[in-house]
């Protein structure tokens, strides 16, 4: 799909065969950035936003999201606000559009997960003419996303460790901290633990005390948690009162949910699985080492 779009920026007539009339930049606009801005500004109109066939699958919406990621912030905001203003008036498609935005940008298991961009869409919904009911979930999403933002300090919480002692996140001192929310019955969690233990960089960082792993069970049964065997050198704990979940301190969408924190407990990576952690490490290995 990305290849189709890139070709389309150069040969827009090819996109007409995809069943959606993409805006065609005139030949007089040669600069790629300006061509993208042209497409963003004219991507949606009252007719195509109302067409239920456009949103039977996410292809067109993903192309639009891709275009947004190629332009500057002002064009992104303007484009999103214009799109939502049109979409909120269409009862037949607006709910489906919000569903796809959730699936593409908010679901942390999506390869296109992008919380800041998703927040711009939700901001636009809240300030739009949409029905109050349609704004309930966007309000909830923005509230939970306002916590533990990348670059900000992670929220502190208490937990019972494997020795039966009560401590908290901020008392764990390390240059970097890998915070893993898990469940004792989660098979993916166990697979992830093995991958982390076998990864040479993560293993080196732990051996050199430059990284500590803290594995927290936020909603588990205590007996099940006590029977669970974690790597011996990990700090493990359980939130016996389930405060993390009940007060939604963290937006835990899937298990395991991995956060990478620095010495000051500032969030470097959030809501990640092992693959996203690896991609981050490929970019940040020099900083960590």
C-alpha positions in Angstrom: 0.0 0.0 0.0 2.8 2.4 0.8 4.3 1.7 -2.6 1.0 2.5 -4.3 0.8 5.8 -2.4 4.4 6.9 -3.2 3.9 6.1 -6.9 0.6 7.9 -6.7 2.3 11.1 -5.6 4.3 11.0 -8.8 1.6 9.4 -11.0 -1.7 10.2 -9.4 -3.8 8.9 -12.2 -2.8 5.4 -11.1 -4.7 5.9 -7.8 -8.0 6.2 -9.5 -8.0 2.5 -10.1 -8.1 1.9 -6.3 -11.8 2.8 -6.1 -11.3 6.1 -4.2 -10.7 9.4 -6.0 -7.6 10.6 -4.4 -6.9 14.3 -4.9 -4.6 14.9 -7.9 -1.9 17.6 -7.4 -1.4 19.6 -10.6 1.8 19.3 -12.5 2.7 22.8 -11.5 3.4 21.5 -8.0 6.7 19.7 -8.3 7.9 19.8 -4.7 7.0 16.6 -2.9 6.2 18.3 0.4 3.8 20.7 -1.3 2.2 17.8 -3.2 1.5 16.0 0.1 0.0 19.2 1.6 -2.2 19.5 -1.5 -3.5 16.0 -1.0 -4.0 16.4 2.7 -6.0 19.6 2.2 -8.3 18.0 -0.4 -8.4 14.4 0.7 -11.9 14.4 2.1 -15.2 16.0 1.1 -18.8 15.6 2.1 -19.4 12.9 -0.5 -16.5 10.5 0.2 -16.8 10.8 4.0 -20.4 9.7 3.6 -19.6 6.7 1.4 -19.9 3.6 3.6 -17.9 1.6 1.1 -14.8 3.7 1.7 -14.6 2.6 5.3 -15.4 -1.1 4.9 -11.7 -1.6 5.3 -9.0 0.8 6.6 -6.9 1.1 3.4 -8.0 4.7 2.5 -7.9 5.9 6.0 -4.4 4.5 6.5 -3.3 6.2 3.3 -4.6 9.5 4.8 -2.8 8.8 8.1 0.4 8.1 6.1 0.1 11.4 4.4 -0.4 13.2 7.7 2.9 11.8 8.9 4.7 13.3 5.9 3.7 16.9 6.6 4.2 19.6 9.2 2.2 20.0 12.5 0.0 22.8 11.3 -1.1 20.9 8.2 -1.7 17.8 10.4 -4.0 19.7 12.8 -5.8 21.5 10.0 -6.3 18.3 8.1 -7.6 16.4 11.0 -10.0 19.1 12.2 -11.4 19.4 8.6 -11.8 15.7 8.3 -13.6 15.3 11.7 -15.8 18.3 11.0 -17.1 16.5 7.9 -17.2 13.0 9.5 -19.1 13.9 12.6 -22.1 14.9 10.5 -22.3 11.4 8.9 -24.2 9.0 11.1 -23.6 6.1 8.7 -19.8 6.4 8.8 -18.6 8.3 11.9 -18.7 5.4 14.3 -16.8 3.2 11.8 -14.2 5.9 11.4 -13.7 6.1 15.1 -13.4 2.3 15.3 -10.7 2.3 12.6 -8.8 5.1 14.3 -8.8 3.1 17.5 -7.6 0.0 15.8 -4.9 1.7 13.7 -3.5 4.3 16.1 -4.6 3.6 19.7 -4.3 -0.2 20.0 -0.8 -0.7 21.3 -0.6 -4.0 19.4 -1.0 -2.2 16.0 2.1 -1.8 13.9 0.9 1.8 13.3 0.4 2.6 17.0 0.8 6.4 17.4 -0.6 7.9 20.5 0.2 11.6 19.8 -1.4 11.4 16.4 -4.4 9.6 17.8 -4.8 12.3 20.5 -5.1 15.0 17.8 -8.0 13.0 16.3 -9.7 12.7 19.7 -9.1 16.4 20.4 -10.8 17.2 17.1 -13.8 15.0 18.0 -14.3 16.7 21.4 -14.3 20.2 19.9 -16.5 19.1 17.0 -20.3 19.1 16.6 -20.4 15.4 17.3 -23.1 14.1 19.6 -22.2 14.1 23.3 -22.4 10.3 23.4 -19.8 10.0 20.7 -17.4 12.2 22.8 -17.5 9.9 25.8 -14.8 7.5 24.7 -12.5 10.3 23.3 -12.7 12.0 26.7 -11.7 8.7 28.4 -8.9 8.1 25.9 -7.4 11.5 26.3 -7.6 11.2 30.1 -5.7 7.9 30.2 -3.2 9.1 27.6 -2.4 12.1 29.6 -0.6 9.8 32.1 2.9 8.4 31.6 3.6 10.3 28.5 7.0 9.8 26.8 9.4 12.2 28.4 7.4 12.6 31.6 7.9 10.7 34.9 6.0 7.5 35.2 3.3 7.4 37.9 4.6 5.8 41.1 2.8 2.9 42.7 3.3 0.5 45.6 3.6 -3.3 45.2 4.3 -6.4 47.3 7.6 -7.9 46.3 8.6 -11.6 46.3 9.8 -11.4 49.9 6.4 -10.1 51.1 7.7 -6.6 51.6 5.8 -3.5 50.4 7.8 -1.1 48.3 7.2 1.2 45.4 8.5 1.9 41.9 10.5 5.0 42.8 12.6 3.1 45.3 14.0 0.9 42.5 17.2 2.6 41.5 18.9 1.9 38.2 20.2 3.8 35.2 17.4 2.2 33.2 14.4 0.2 34.3 12.4 -2.2 32.2 8.9 -2.2 33.8 6.8 -5.2 32.6 3.2 -5.5 33.5 2.2 -9.2 33.2 -0.1 -11.9 34.4 1.0 -15.3 35.8 -1.3 -17.2 33.3 -0.1 -15.2 30.2 1.8 -17.5 27.8 3.0 -14.5 25.8 4.5 -13.0 28.9 6.5 -16.2 29.5 7.7 -16.2 25.9 8.7 -12.5 26.3 10.6 -13.2 29.5 12.7 -15.8 27.6 13.4 -13.5 24.8 14.5 -10.7 27.1 16.8 -13.1 29.0 18.3 -14.4 25.8 18.8 -11.0 24.2 22.6 -10.2 24.3 22.2 -6.4 24.8 19.6 -6.7 27.5 21.6 -9.5 29.2 24.7 -7.3 29.2 22.9 -4.3 30.6 21.6 -6.4 33.4 24.9 -8.0 34.2 26.5 -4.5 34.3 23.7 -3.2 36.6 22.8 -0.6 34.0 19.3 -2.1 33.6 16.9 -3.6 36.1 13.8 -5.5 35.2 10.7 -5.0 37.3 7.8 -7.4 36.6 4.5 -6.4 38.1 1.3 -8.4 38.2 -1.4 -5.7 38.4 -4.5 -7.8 38.7 -3.5 -11.4 39.5 -4.5 -13.8 42.2 -1.9 -13.8 44.9 -1.7 -17.6 45.1 -1.2 -17.9 41.4 1.4 -15.2 41.4 3.4 -16.9 44.2 3.5 -20.1 42.3 4.8 -18.4 39.2 8.6 -18.6 38.6 10.3 -15.5 37.2 14.0 -15.0 36.4 15.8 -15.0 39.7 17.5 -11.6 39.3 14.3 -9.8 38.3 12.4 -7.7 40.8 8.9 -9.1 40.9 5.8 -7.8 42.6 2.0 -7.9 42.7 -0.4 -5.1 43.2 -2.5 -6.8 45.8 -5.0 -4.0 46.0 -5.3 -3.7 42.2 -4.8 0.0 42.5 -3.0 0.2 39.1 -6.0 -1.3 37.3 -8.9 0.2 39.4 -7.5 3.7 39.2 -6.2 3.3 35.7 -2.7 4.5 36.6 -1.4 2.9 33.5 -3.1 2.2 30.1 -2.5 -1.5 30.1 -4.1 -2.8 26.9 -2.3 -6.1 26.5 -0.1 -8.4 28.5 2.8 -8.1 28.6 2.9 -4.3 28.6 6.5 -3.0 28.6 7.7 0.4 29.7 11.3 1.6 29.5 12.3 4.2 32.1 15.4 6.2 32.7 17.1 6.9 36.1 14.6 9.6 37.0 11.7 7.3 36.0 11.0 9.3 32.9 9.2 7.3 30.2 11.3 6.4 27.2 9.0 3.8 25.7 5.5 2.8 26.7 2.8 0.2 26.1 5.3 -1.9 24.0 5.6 -5.5 23.2 9.0 -7.2 22.6 9.1 -6.3 18.9 8.6 -2.6 19.6 11.2 -2.8 22.4 13.7 -4.2 20.0 13.1 -1.5 17.4 13.6 1.1 20.1 16.8 -0.5 21.3 18.2 -0.6 17.7 17.8 3.2 17.7 18.9 3.8 21.3 21.6 1.2 22.0 24.4 3.7 22.1 22.6 5.8 24.7 21.9 2.8 26.9 25.4 1.5 26.6 
